[in-house]
Amino acid sequence: MKTALKKKHLCIVNPIAGNGFAATQVPILKNMLARHNIEENLVYTERKGHAAEIAADYIKKGFTHIFALGGDGTFSETAQSLIGHPKVVFGPISAGTGNDFIHIAGFSDHFTPLDWDVFFEENTIMMDAGSCNGHYFINGMGLGMDAQVAAENYRHEKKLSLKEDAKVKKGSKAKYLWHIVKTLLFYREQTAKFIYDGKTESRSIFLNSIGMGRRMAGGMYLTPRAFANDGLMDICMIRKLGLFGRLKALDKVKKQTHLDEPYVNYIQTAKISYEFDREVPSHLDGELYFNTRFDIEVLPKAIKIVYNPRGGHYFRV
């Protein structure tokens, strides 16, 4: 007869997430841990990539539950170390700015008292993840205009392929908005050859979003039909457009009325490859990468996640 594994909880806290909002939630987190008789093990992130390091270290120490208090970046970093450990429970506590990923799990952007109570019920479900050239994402990946905005906004010390490390420096918020405007005005679509389900096609792409979830870019529902446990990725591909067409398309995306437009291709598949004749930017959960070829696939049931079964989650149950 097997002995039940003793639960050991770790809470990774990114204190600067949400412009410091996450730090204000720590007393609530501590109170909830005490209320549920869970030993308090809090570790604070100190730098980019630290959450992944912390999670990997504590998984080796036998921790069974890895909670993360922060935003989308914190969740993505933490998940990098959880993939390959399907018995370890991932608990995302949203306290960021964009707050797209948390909608997969059915919780609020910022936790309400009800969210806290449901979270500590520890209802779990297996969710899929995405892999691009061996690098993971849990919410979404982008090729095209949104990736170009990220590329313009970041100061490179060196370019990053999916095989290398890089150091990047963010610009100011005003600079970021300027890069959005500049990219809308001057972005030149790249032609991609893409291969999926035995088909090979070629198209100039304005925007190409690959979703495990439905939301990206702080509330844009680019892949509104996605479920995070159906073994498929949802792909919204918007073709080359002029300036007016770009503005109109983004407005329709915001209103979730874009799927029937003739310039939109919506694909659901488990695997797809993109080839470009030059190095182009992409982003995986907001992290910037460059390459000429992107081989992308679904990793089914990759992560055991705490979710709200009574919320508007993106799971088939």
C-alpha positions as CSV (number, residue, x, y, z in Angstrom):
1,M,0.0,0.0,0.0
2,K,1.4,3.4,-1.1
3,T,1.9,6.1,1.5
4,A,0.3,9.4,0.6
5,L,2.8,12.1,-0.3
6,K,3.0,14.8,2.4
7,K,2.0,18.2,1.0
8,K,4.7,20.8,1.0
9,H,3.8,24.3,-0.2
10,L,6.1,27.0,-1.6
11,C,4.9,30.5,-2.4
12,I,7.0,32.4,-4.9
13,V,6.3,36.2,-4.6
14,N,7.3,38.8,-7.1
15,P,7.0,41.9,-5.0
16,I,7.2,44.4,-7.9
17,A,4.4,42.8,-10.0
18,G,1.5,45.1,-10.7
19,N,3.7,48.1,-9.9
20,G,4.0,46.8,-6.3
21,F,0.4,45.6,-5.9
22,A,1.6,42.0,-5.4
23,A,3.5,43.1,-2.2
24,T,0.3,44.4,-0.7
25,Q,-1.3,40.9,-1.1
26,V,1.4,39.2,1.0
27,P,-0.4,39.7,4.3
28,I,-3.6,38.2,2.9
29,L,-1.6,35.2,1.5
30,K,0.0,34.7,4.9
31,N,-3.3,34.9,6.7
32,M,-4.8,32.3,4.3
33,L,-1.9,30.0,4.8
34,A,-2.3,30.2,8.5
35,R,-6.1,29.7,8.3
36,H,-5.6,26.5,6.3
37,N,-2.7,25.2,8.5
38,I,-0.2,25.4,5.7
39,E,3.4,26.0,6.7
40,E,4.6,29.4,5.5
41,N,7.4,29.1,2.9
42,L,7.7,32.4,1.0
43,V,10.5,33.1,-1.3
44,Y,10.8,36.5,-3.1
45,T,12.1,36.9,-6.6
46,E,15.0,39.3,-7.0
47,R,15.6,39.3,-10.8
48,K,14.4,38.3,-14.2
49,G,14.2,34.5,-14.4
50,H,14.4,34.0,-10.7
51,A,11.0,32.4,-10.3
52,A,12.0,29.5,-12.6
53,E,15.2,29.0,-10.6
54,I,13.3,29.0,-7.3
55,A,10.6,26.6,-8.5
56,A,13.2,24.1,-9.9
57,D,15.1,24.2,-6.6
58,Y,12.1,23.5,-4.4
59,I,10.7,20.8,-6.7
60,K,14.1,19.0,-6.1
61,K,13.5,19.5,-2.4
62,G,10.2,17.6,-2.7
63,F,7.7,20.4,-2.6
64,T,4.3,19.3,-3.9
65,H,2.6,22.7,-4.4
66,I,4.2,25.7,-6.1
67,F,2.1,28.9,-5.7
68,A,3.1,32.1,-7.5
69,L,2.0,35.6,-6.5
70,G,2.6,38.0,-9.3
71,G,1.7,38.6,-12.9
72,D,1.8,36.8,-16.3
73,G,5.6,37.0,-16.4
74,T,5.9,35.4,-12.9
75,F,3.5,32.6,-13.9
76,S,5.3,31.9,-17.2
77,E,8.7,31.8,-15.4
78,T,7.4,29.4,-12.7
79,A,5.8,27.1,-15.2
80,Q,9.1,26.6,-17.1
81,S,10.2,24.5,-14.2
82,L,6.9,22.7,-13.6
83,I,6.6,21.2,-17.1
84,G,7.9,17.6,-16.7
85,H,6.6,17.4,-13.2
86,P,2.8,16.7,-13.7
87,K,2.2,15.7,-10.1
88,V,3.4,19.1,-8.7
89,V,0.5,21.5,-8.3
90,F,0.8,25.0,-9.8
91,G,-1.2,27.8,-8.0
92,P,-1.3,31.2,-9.8
93,I,-2.4,34.1,-7.6
94,S,-2.9,37.1,-9.9
95,A,-1.5,40.5,-8.9
96,G,0.0,41.9,-12.1
97,T,-0.9,44.4,-14.7
98,G,-1.9,42.6,-17.9
99,N,-3.4,39.6,-16.1
100,D,-4.3,37.5,-19.1
101,F,-3.2,34.1,-18.0
102,I,-5.3,33.9,-14.9
103,H,-8.5,33.9,-16.9
104,I,-7.6,30.4,-18.1
105,A,-8.0,29.3,-14.4
106,G,-11.2,31.2,-13.9
107,F,-10.0,33.6,-11.2
108,S,-10.2,37.4,-11.1
109,D,-7.5,39.8,-12.3
110,H,-6.9,40.7,-8.7
111,F,-8.1,38.2,-6.1
112,T,-11.4,38.9,-4.3
113,P,-12.2,37.3,-0.9
114,L,-14.2,34.7,-2.8
115,D,-11.2,34.0,-5.1
116,W,-9.0,33.4,-2.1
117,D,-11.4,31.0,-0.6
118,V,-11.9,29.0,-3.8
119,F,-8.1,29.0,-4.5
120,F,-7.4,27.3,-1.1
121,E,-10.0,24.6,-1.9
122,E,-7.2,23.5,-4.3
123,N,-9.4,22.2,-7.1
124,T,-7.0,21.0,-9.8
125,I,-7.1,20.2,-13.5
126,M,-4.4,19.2,-16.0
127,M,-3.7,21.9,-18.6
128,D,-1.7,21.9,-21.8
129,A,1.4,24.0,-22.5
130,G,3.0,25.0,-25.8
131,S,6.6,24.4,-26.9
132,C,8.4,26.4,-29.6
133,N,11.8,25.0,-30.5
134,G,12.0,23.5,-27.0
135,H,11.0,26.6,-25.2
136,Y,7.7,26.7,-23.3
137,F,4.7,29.0,-23.1
138,I,1.5,28.6,-21.1
139,N,-0.7,31.4,-22.4
140,G,0.3,32.5,-25.9
141,M,2.9,33.2,-28.6
142,G,3.0,35.9,-31.2
143,L,4.5,36.5,-34.6
144,G,4.0,39.7,-36.4
145,M,3.1,43.2,-35.3
146,D,2.9,42.4,-31.6
147,A,6.3,40.8,-31.6
148,Q,7.7,43.7,-33.5
149,V,6.4,46.1,-30.9
150,A,8.2,44.1,-28.2
151,A,11.3,44.0,-30.4
152,E,11.2,47.8,-30.8
153,N,10.6,48.4,-27.1
154,Y,13.5,46.3,-25.8
155,R,17.1,47.4,-25.9
156,H,19.2,44.5,-27.0
157,E,22.6,43.8,-25.6
158,K,22.6,40.9,-28.1
159,K,20.0,39.3,-30.2
160,L,18.3,36.2,-28.9
161,S,17.7,33.0,-30.8
162,L,15.8,30.2,-29.2
163,K,19.1,28.6,-28.6
164,E,20.7,31.5,-26.7
165,D,20.4,33.7,-23.7
166,A,20.0,37.5,-23.9
167,K,19.8,40.5,-21.7
168,V,17.1,43.0,-22.5
169,K,16.2,46.4,-21.1
170,K,12.7,47.8,-21.1
171,G,11.9,51.3,-22.3
172,S,9.5,53.7,-20.6
173,K,5.7,53.4,-20.9
174,A,5.6,56.4,-23.1
175,K,8.3,54.8,-25.3
176,Y,6.2,51.7,-25.5
177,L,3.2,53.5,-26.7
178,W,5.3,55.3,-29.3
179,H,6.5,51.9,-30.5
180,I,2.9,50.7,-30.9
181,V,2.1,53.8,-33.0
182,K,5.2,53.5,-35.0
183,T,4.7,49.8,-35.7
184,L,1.1,50.4,-36.8
185,L,2.3,53.1,-39.2
186,F,5.4,51.5,-40.6
187,Y,5.3,47.8,-40.0
188,R,6.2,45.7,-43.0
189,E,4.6,42.3,-43.0
190,Q,6.9,39.3,-43.5
191,T,5.9,36.4,-45.7
192,A,5.8,33.1,-43.8
193,K,5.6,29.5,-45.0
194,F,3.6,27.5,-42.5
195,I,3.0,23.8,-42.4
196,Y,0.2,22.1,-40.4
197,D,-2.0,19.1,-40.7
198,G,-0.3,18.0,-43.9
199,K,-0.8,21.4,-45.6
200,T,1.8,23.9,-46.7
201,E,0.7,27.5,-47.2
202,S,2.4,30.9,-47.7
203,R,1.1,34.3,-46.5
204,S,2.2,37.8,-45.6
205,I,1.2,38.1,-41.9
206,F,0.2,41.3,-40.0
207,L,-0.6,39.5,-36.8
208,N,-0.3,35.8,-35.8
209,S,-1.3,34.8,-32.3
210,I,-1.1,31.3,-31.0
211,G,-3.1,30.7,-27.9
212,M,-3.4,28.1,-25.2
213,G,-5.7,30.6,-23.6
214,R,-8.0,33.3,-25.1
215,R,-6.5,36.6,-23.9
216,M,-3.3,38.3,-24.8
217,A,-1.9,41.9,-24.7
218,G,-3.9,42.9,-21.6
219,G,-7.4,41.8,-22.7
220,M,-7.3,41.2,-26.4
221,Y,-9.3,38.1,-27.1
222,L,-7.4,37.0,-30.2
223,T,-8.2,33.3,-29.8
224,P,-11.7,33.3,-28.2
225,R,-12.4,29.6,-29.0
226,A,-9.4,28.2,-27.1
227,F,-9.6,25.6,-24.4
228,A,-6.5,25.0,-22.4
229,N,-6.9,21.2,-22.1
230,D,-8.2,20.1,-25.5
231,G,-4.8,19.1,-27.0
232,L,-5.0,21.9,-29.5
233,M,-3.5,25.4,-30.0
234,D,-5.8,28.1,-31.5
235,I,-4.2,30.3,-34.1
236,C,-5.5,33.7,-35.2
237,M,-3.8,34.8,-38.4
238,I,-4.5,38.3,-39.8
239,R,-3.2,38.9,-43.3
240,K,-1.4,41.9,-44.7
241,L,-3.4,45.1,-44.4
242,G,-3.1,48.8,-45.0
243,L,-3.2,51.3,-42.1
244,F,-7.0,51.7,-42.1
245,G,-7.4,47.9,-42.3
246,R,-5.0,47.4,-39.4
247,L,-6.9,49.8,-37.2
248,K,-10.2,48.3,-38.1
249,A,-8.9,44.8,-37.5
250,L,-7.6,45.6,-34.0
251,D,-10.9,47.3,-33.2
252,K,-12.8,44.1,-34.2
253,V,-10.4,42.0,-32.1
254,K,-11.1,44.2,-29.1
255,K,-14.9,43.7,-29.7
256,Q,-14.4,40.0,-30.4
257,T,-16.0,40.3,-33.8
258,H,-13.0,39.5,-35.9
259,L,-13.3,35.8,-36.7
260,D,-15.7,36.1,-39.6
261,E,-13.6,38.7,-41.4
262,P,-12.1,37.6,-44.8
263,Y,-8.6,38.7,-43.7
264,V,-8.7,36.3,-40.7
265,N,-7.7,32.7,-40.7
266,Y,-8.5,30.7,-37.6
267,I,-6.8,27.4,-37.2
268,Q,-6.9,24.7,-34.4
269,T,-4.1,22.2,-34.6
270,A,-1.7,20.3,-32.3
271,K,1.4,21.2,-34.3
272,I,2.6,23.9,-36.8
273,S,5.8,25.2,-38.2
274,Y,6.7,28.6,-39.6
275,E,9.6,29.5,-41.9
276,F,10.8,33.0,-42.8
277,D,13.6,34.0,-45.2
278,R,15.1,36.2,-42.5
279,E,15.3,36.3,-38.8
280,V,12.1,37.7,-37.2
281,P,11.0,38.5,-33.7
282,S,8.5,36.4,-31.8
283,H,7.3,36.4,-28.2
284,L,6.5,33.5,-25.9
285,D,4.3,34.7,-23.1
286,G,5.7,38.2,-23.7
287,E,9.4,37.1,-23.8
288,L,11.2,38.1,-26.9
289,Y,13.0,35.6,-29.2
290,F,14.3,35.7,-32.7
291,N,14.6,33.0,-35.3
292,T,13.9,32.0,-38.9
293,R,12.0,28.8,-38.1
294,F,9.5,28.1,-35.4
295,D,8.4,24.6,-34.7
296,I,5.5,24.8,-32.3
297,E,3.5,22.0,-30.7
298,V,1.1,21.3,-27.9
299,L,2.3,19.4,-24.8
300,P,-0.9,17.8,-23.6
301,K,-1.7,17.7,-19.8
302,A,1.7,19.3,-19.0
303,I,0.8,21.1,-15.8
304,K,-1.5,20.4,-12.9
305,I,-3.1,23.8,-12.0
306,V,-5.4,25.1,-9.3
307,Y,-8.5,26.5,-11.0
308,N,-11.9,27.9,-10.1
309,P,-14.5,25.3,-11.2
310,R,-17.3,27.8,-10.7
311,G,-15.6,30.7,-12.6
312,G,-15.3,31.4,-16.3
313,H,-12.3,29.2,-16.9
314,Y,-11.1,28.0,-20.2
315,F,-11.2,24.2,-19.6
316,R,-13.4,21.5,-21.0
317,V,-14.8,19.6,-18.0
